[in-house]
Amino acid sequence: MKPEQIAALRARLGFSQVQLAQIMGVHPLTVSRWERGLLEPTPHQAALLDSFAKAQAAQKQIGDEVGSLLVTAGVAVALFALLSAAFGKKR
C-alpha cells in the first residue's frame, strides 16, 4: 500500500494517526512514517490495512443502501399519513 493510500484510508476511516496506531498495535510515529514513505508496513500490517479498506468500502455501500431504504420508507409513511388524513381514518 502506497503512503498516500494509507493516509487516505485513515482519513476515510476518520482516525487520527494515534488511533490507527492503537488499532494496528504500532507506535504513532510508525503510522507517520508509513504515510511519509519512510517505512513500509509489514506484510501482515499491509493485509490488515487492506482489510480495513475493504470493510470501509462495504460499509459505505451498505450505508448508501440503508439510507435509500430509509428515504423510501419515510416517503411511504408520509404518503400513508396523508392518505389517512384525506380519507378521515383515525390511527
C-alpha positions, -999 to 999 in steps of 0.1 A, spaced: 0 0 0 14 34 -10 19 62 16 -9 83 1 -32 53 2 -26 48 39 -32 84 46 -64 84 25 -76 52 42 -70 67 76 -89 98 67 -119 79 53 -120 58 85 -120 91 105 -89 80 125 -61 101 138 -26 87 134 -27 78 171 -60 60 167 -48 40 137 -16 32 155 -36 18 185 -57 -4 163 -26 -16 144 -6 -22 176 22 1 165 37 34 177 21 65 163 54 75 147 52 43 127 19 54 111 35 88 104 65 71 87 42 49 66 23 80 54 55 98 46 70 68 28 99 64 52 88 29 63 66 2 47 41 -18 67 50 -55 72 30 -79 50 8 -87 80 2 -49 86 -4 -43 49 -30 -72 49 -47 -56 79 -48 -22 62 -62 -38 31 -90 -55 51 -98 -21 67 -101 -6 32 -124 -34 20 -146 -32 52 -148 6 48 -159 3 12 -185 -24 21 -197 -2 50 -202 28 26 -222 6 2 -244 -7 30 -248 28 44 -259 41 10 -284 12 6 -298 17 41 -301 54 35 -320 48 3 -343 24 21 -349 48 49 -358 76 24 -382 52 6 -397 41 39 -401 78 50 -419 86 18 -442 56 23 -450 66 58 -457 102 48 -479 90 20 -498 67 43 -503 96 68 -516 119 40 -540 93 27 -552 85 62 -559 122 68 -575 127 34 -599 98 39 -606 106 76 -593 74 90 -581 76 126 -549 58 135 
